[in-house]
């Protein structure tokens, strides 16, 4: 295990955001366009329709979508919020699933587009799951406040925390370990703007370095923010897809706990 020190610097996810955002989000004549690499129906959450965005502000050493979302950022096509919401609603109608999400990369990049998509999807009668690493929601409270406007209307925010400590965060992502605290700050912000813990906002945590011991420690930290946050913690472990094995080999990550891929394929659209 690594220990936090002055030598443990890593990259700055905010600087990565500034570099990536102009390449995946543009505005033309006042309309925002965000880059996506696919739309699909998937089995997670008991069934959900998904738009996978290109571009992320972190470089996790275990990322399942690394090849599409930051390995080759030139992939994908640009869509408006109207186009994205129509695609998600159409997939919902064909599948019967009543939840939608953006996944793959980091949806809070191009935040104006995200908020427009959330509003349009929820107004269509679907619930919306915002999967995020929380960095921008932690750094920019006004972002959390805008997400909080959807309280009570079908929003779920799943903040994916990379490890149970700054040391694990650095080992898993290579980023400045101080940003682990920013992820925790995102949970705090979202609770403070009024989202209900365990129902409208909850944490996921990568446990491939620490397992159950790390989960207990992480739950204690959540208790300090709000007792309700520890009621629903989504446990994450590295899934050994073939392309994830390739990435782990390249990055030298040495996870203690992994899971094998589910053999039930997603339906690709």
N, C-alpha and C positions, 0 to 999 in steps of 0.2 A: 504494500500500500504506500502511496506517495503521501508526503506531509506538506502542508501549506508553508511556503517560505517565500522570501523575496525573489528567489530564482525561478519560482513557478509562475511565469507570466502568462504565456499563451496569447492567442489572438483576442481582439475586442469584437464581440458580436455586433455592437452598434456600428463600428467602422465597416464591418462586412455588409450590414444593412445598407449603409450609404452607397456602397459599391454596387450591390446587387439590384437595389430597387429600380434604378433607371433602366435596367436591362430587362425587367419583367413587368413593369407597370409604366404606362404612358397615358397622357391626356391629349386628346385631339378635339378641338373645338368645344372644350368644356366637358367632354365625355371621357371617363376613365376606361382603360383597357388593361386587363390582367392576363398574363400568359398561363396557359394550362397545357398539360400533356395528355390528359385523358379524362373521360367521364365514365362512370361504371356503377353497377349494382354490386354490393358487397354484403358479406354475412355478419360483420361485426355489429354490435349493439342489437343483436337479434334481427338484423336486416336494415340496411341503410343505403341511400344513394349518395354518390360521392363525385366531387370534382377535384382532381389532383393538380395542384398548382406547381409551377416551376419556380425555383428560387428559395433559398433558405439563408438565415443569418448565422447558422451554426454548421459545423463540419463533424458531426458525430461519427465516431469510428466504427459504428455498428449499423448505420442508417440503411434501412431496406430500400429507400428510394434514391440513394445517392447518385446513381448513374443518370437518372432523369432530371433530378431537381437541382443538383449542383455539379455533377460530373460533366455534363454538357448543357450549359444554360441556354444554348441556342436552340434547343429542341422546343417543340410546342407551338401553339397559336394563341393569338390575342382574342379575348372575348370581353364584351361589355357585361355589366351586372345584369341587364335585362336578358341577354343571351344565356348567361350562366343559370339564372333562376328558371328560365323556360326549360332548359335541358334537365335540370334537377327535378322540376315538377313533372316533366314528361316521363322520366325514369321512375318517379314515384307512382305515377298512374299505371305504368306497365308492370311494376313489381308488387304494388300494394304496400310498400314500405312507407312509413310516415315520418321518417327522420332523414335529414340531409346533413352533409358536412363538406368542408373543404379539407383536404389532407395532402399528403405527399411532401410538399415543402412547408414554408411558414406562411399561413394565411394572413397574418397581420402586416406583412409587407404589402404595400399598396392598400393602406388601411381604409381609405375612402371607398374603394371598390368593395372591400370586405363588408363594411357596414351597409352598403347598398344591397349587396347580395343577401345578407341576413334579413334585412327588412322586407325585401321582396319575397323571400322564401317563407318567412313566418306569416306574412300577410296572405299567402296562398293556403295557409292551414297546416303547414308542416312544422315540425320541431327542427331546430338547428343546433348541431353539435359543433362548437368551435374547438378544434384541436390546435393547441399552440404550445410553444416552449415557454411562453410567458415573458420573454425578455422585453419586448416593447410595451407590454401591459404593465410591467414592473417599473420601467424607466419613465414612461409617459402616463401619468395618472389620468390625463384627459382621455386617453384611449380606453382605459378601464371604465371611466364615466360614460363614454358613449356606448360601450357594451352593456353597461348597467341599465341603460334606457329600455332594454328589452326584458327587464325583470317581469316575471309573471306572464310572459307571452309565448313561452316555448323555447327559451334559450338554455343551453347547457354549455359550460366552459370547462374543458378538460385540459388542465395545465400539466404538461409532461415534464417532470423534474428529472434532470439527468444525474441520478445518483443521490445518495442519502447524506452527502457531505461535500464541501468544496473540493476536497482531495479526490473523491470519486468523480465529481464533475469534470475536473481537469483530466483525469485518466480516461474518461469516456469520450470527451469532446475535444480536448486539446485547447480549449478556450481558457481565458483568464478565470481562475477559480472564484474570484469575487462575484462573477455573474451568477453563481449558484444562489447567492443571497437575493439577487434580482428576481430570480424565479419565485422564490419564497415571497418576495415583496408583491409580485403579481397576485398571488393568492390573497394576501392581506388587502390589497387594493380592491379586488373584486368583492370581497366580503364587505368592506367598508362602504362601497357604493350601493350595497343593498342586495346583491345576489345571495340566494339562500344556500348555505353550505350543504353539501351532499346531494342536493337536488339540482341547483342551478350552477354551482361551481364545485369542483372537486379535483384533487390531485391524482396524477399517475406518477409512478416513480420507477426508474430503472434499477433493478435489484441484482443484475448479473454479476456485480462485484461483491455484494454483501449479503444477499439472501434475507432470511427471516430476522437475523440480528439487526441488519440495517433497517428493516421495516419497523421494528420496535423503536429504534432511535428516531426514525423519521416521524412516526406517529406522535412521539412526545413533543417534537418541534411543532407539529400541526396543532396540538392542544393549546400551545401558547398563543396561536393566532385566533383560533376559534375551535371549541370542542367538537363542533359539528363536522369540521373538515376531516377528522380521523374516522368518521363513520363510514366513509366510502373512499378507499384508496385503491386505485387501479394498479395492480402489480404488473410490472413489465419485465420481461426477460428477453434477451437477444434471441431472435428466431433465425436459425441457421439455414436460410435460403442460400442457394449456390452463390449468388452475387454478394451476399453478406459475408460468406466465408472468404471470398476474394478480397473484400475490403478489410476484414479483420487481419488477414495475412499481410496486406500492404501496410496497415497502420501499426501492427505489432500489439494490438489489444489482446489481453489475456483474461477473458471472462471466467469466472468460477462456476457460474450457473447459466445454462442455455436451454432452449427447447427446440425440438424438431419442428419443421414446417407442418402446418395442417394440410392434409392432402386434398381437402375440398377446395376446388379452385373458385376464385371470384369470377363473376360473369363480366367479361370485358365489353364495353360499348365503344 
